[in-house]
Amino acid sequence: MDSLKLQLPKISNEDRTPLVDVLLELLAWQQIQIDKLEQEILKLKGETTKPKIKPSKMDEDSAEDGDENGDDSDKSKKNKGPKRSKTEHLKIDATIDIQPDKIPEGSIFKGLSGRGHSKY
């Protein structure tokens, strides 16, 4: 929302009365409520809102580790085995040639492409 936010003038301690303090607290509370309502309006419209960013925990981890240089990052990764062919142990019992039911007139046979054919 593009509303102008007015700045309150500085109020000296001698001008502050209990009533002025209460009014200042009320203004602060109202501003918080306005901000919450503006965020809710943006959320309902499907527009982006201010993200709530959590503080980084990276500083805490580095303080605990001390002299380690992140060597344990490899341990956190899942240990995967070597890759293998999916058809390595596949046994083919028979090969059947299938002829098409209908060949369109004027078609030309250009040979096999090699795709989709087994190497067995």
DRENDO-1510 file (C-alpha; in Angstrom, 1 decimal, always signed):
<recs>
REC; n; res; u; v; w
REC; 1; MET; +0.0; +0.0; +0.0 .
REC; 2; ASP; +1.4; +3.4; -1.0 .
REC; 3; SER; +0.2; +5.4; +2.0 .
REC; 4; LEU; +2.3; +8.2; +3.4 .
REC; 5; LYS; +3.6; +7.5; +6.8 .
REC; 6; LEU; +3.8; +10.7; +8.8 .
REC; 7; GLN; +6.6; +11.2; +11.3 .
REC; 8; LEU; +5.8; +12.3; +14.7 .
REC; 9; PRO; +7.7; +15.3; +16.0 .
REC; 10; LYS; +10.1; +14.7; +18.9 .
REC; 11; ILE; +8.4; +15.1; +22.2 .
REC; 12; SER; +10.6; +16.4; +25.0 .
REC; 13; ASN; +10.4; +14.8; +28.4 .
REC; 14; GLU; +8.9; +17.8; +30.0 .
REC; 15; ASP; +6.0; +17.7; +27.4 .
REC; 16; ARG; +5.3; +14.0; +28.1 .
REC; 17; THR; +2.4; +13.4; +30.3 .
REC; 18; PRO; +0.7; +10.1; +31.1 .
REC; 19; LEU; -1.9; +10.9; +28.5 .
REC; 20; VAL; +0.7; +11.6; +25.8 .
REC; 21; ASP; +2.5; +8.3; +26.6 .
REC; 22; VAL; -0.8; +6.4; +26.3 .
REC; 23; LEU; -1.6; +8.0; +23.0 .
REC; 24; LEU; +1.9; +7.2; +21.7 .
REC; 25; GLU; +1.4; +3.5; +22.7 .
REC; 26; LEU; -2.0; +3.6; +21.0 .
REC; 27; LEU; -0.4; +5.0; +17.8 .
REC; 28; ALA; +2.2; +2.3; +17.8 .
REC; 29; TRP; -0.4; -0.5; +18.3 .
REC; 30; GLN; -2.5; +1.0; +15.5 .
REC; 31; GLN; +0.5; +1.0; +13.1 .
REC; 32; ILE; +1.1; -2.7; +13.9 .
REC; 33; GLN; -2.5; -3.5; +13.2 .
REC; 34; ILE; -2.4; -1.6; +9.9 .
REC; 35; ASP; +0.7; -3.5; +8.8 .
REC; 36; LYS; -1.0; -6.8; +9.6 .
REC; 37; LEU; -4.1; -5.9; +7.7 .
REC; 38; GLU; -2.1; -4.7; +4.7 .
REC; 39; GLN; -0.3; -8.0; +4.7 .
REC; 40; GLU; -3.6; -9.9; +4.9 .
REC; 41; ILE; -5.0; -7.9; +2.0 .
REC; 42; LEU; -2.0; -8.7; -0.2 .
REC; 43; LYS; -2.2; -12.4; +0.7 .
REC; 44; LEU; -5.9; -12.5; -0.2 .
REC; 45; LYS; -5.2; -10.8; -3.5 .
REC; 46; GLY; -2.5; -13.3; -4.2 .
REC; 47; GLU; +0.2; -10.7; -4.3 .
REC; 48; THR; +3.5; -11.1; -2.7 .
REC; 49; THR; +3.8; -10.3; +1.0 .
REC; 50; LYS; +6.8; -9.5; +3.1 .
REC; 51; PRO; +8.6; -12.8; +3.8 .
REC; 52; LYS; +9.3; -13.8; +7.4 .
REC; 53; ILE; +13.0; -14.7; +7.2 .
REC; 54; LYS; +14.3; -16.7; +10.1 .
REC; 55; PRO; +17.8; -15.9; +11.4 .
REC; 56; SER; +20.6; -18.0; +10.0 .
REC; 57; LYS; +21.7; -20.9; +12.1 .
REC; 58; MET; +25.0; -21.1; +10.2 .
REC; 59; ASP; +26.8; -18.9; +12.8 .
REC; 60; GLU; +25.7; -21.2; +15.6 .
REC; 61; ASP; +27.0; -24.3; +13.8 .
REC; 62; SER; +30.4; -22.7; +13.1 .
REC; 63; ALA; +30.8; -21.6; +16.7 .
REC; 64; GLU; +30.2; -25.1; +18.0 .
REC; 65; ASP; +32.4; -26.8; +15.4 .
REC; 66; GLY; +35.4; -24.6; +16.1 .
REC; 67; ASP; +38.3; -25.8; +14.0 .
REC; 68; GLU; +36.4; -28.2; +11.7 .
REC; 69; ASN; +36.1; -27.1; +8.1 .
REC; 70; GLY; +32.8; -28.8; +7.2 .
REC; 71; ASP; +34.4; -32.2; +6.6 .
REC; 72; ASP; +31.2; -34.0; +7.9 .
REC; 73; SER; +29.1; -32.6; +5.0 .
REC; 74; ASP; +30.0; -35.8; +3.0 .
REC; 75; LYS; +28.5; -37.9; +5.8 .
REC; 76; SER; +25.2; -36.2; +5.6 .
REC; 77; LYS; +24.8; -37.1; +2.0 .
REC; 78; LYS; +23.1; -40.5; +1.2 .
REC; 79; ASN; +25.7; -43.1; +0.3 .
REC; 80; LYS; +24.6; -44.4; -3.1 .
REC; 81; GLY; +26.1; -47.5; -4.7 .
REC; 82; PRO; +27.5; -47.8; -8.2 .
REC; 83; LYS; +25.1; -47.3; -11.1 .
REC; 84; ARG; +24.0; -50.4; -13.0 .
REC; 85; SER; +22.1; -51.2; -16.1 .
REC; 86; LYS; +18.4; -51.9; -15.6 .
REC; 87; THR; +18.4; -54.5; -18.4 .
REC; 88; GLU; +21.6; -56.2; -17.3 .
REC; 89; HIS; +19.9; -59.3; -15.9 .
REC; 90; LEU; +17.0; -59.2; -18.3 .
REC; 91; LYS; +16.5; -62.6; -20.0 .
REC; 92; ILE; +14.8; -62.5; -23.5 .
REC; 93; ASP; +13.1; -65.8; -24.3 .
REC; 94; ALA; +11.9; -65.0; -27.8 .
REC; 95; THR; +12.0; -62.4; -30.5 .
REC; 96; ILE; +8.8; -61.8; -32.6 .
REC; 97; ASP; +8.7; -59.7; -35.8 .
REC; 98; ILE; +5.4; -57.9; -36.1 .
REC; 99; GLN; +4.2; -56.6; -39.5 .
REC; 100; PRO; +1.9; -53.6; -39.7 .
REC; 101; ASP; -1.8; -54.2; -40.6 .
REC; 102; LYS; -2.0; -51.4; -43.1 .
REC; 103; ILE; +0.8; -49.6; -44.9 .
REC; 104; PRO; -0.2; -46.3; -46.4 .
REC; 105; GLU; +0.1; -46.0; -50.2 .
REC; 106; GLY; +3.3; -44.2; -51.3 .
REC; 107; SER; +5.2; -45.1; -48.1 .
REC; 108; ILE; +9.0; -45.8; -48.4 .
REC; 109; PHE; +10.9; -48.2; -46.1 .
REC; 110; LYS; +14.0; -46.3; -44.9 .
REC; 111; GLY; +15.5; -49.0; -42.7 .
REC; 112; LEU; +15.5; -49.5; -38.9 .
REC; 113; SER; +16.5; -46.6; -36.8 .
REC; 114; GLY; +18.0; -48.7; -34.0 .
REC; 115; ARG; +15.8; -47.0; -31.4 .
REC; 116; GLY; +13.7; -49.3; -29.2 .
REC; 117; HIS; +15.5; -52.4; -30.4 .
REC; 118; SER; +17.2; -54.6; -27.9 .
REC; 119; LYS; +21.0; -55.3; -28.4 .
REC; 120; TYR; +20.3; -59.0; -27.7 .
</recs>
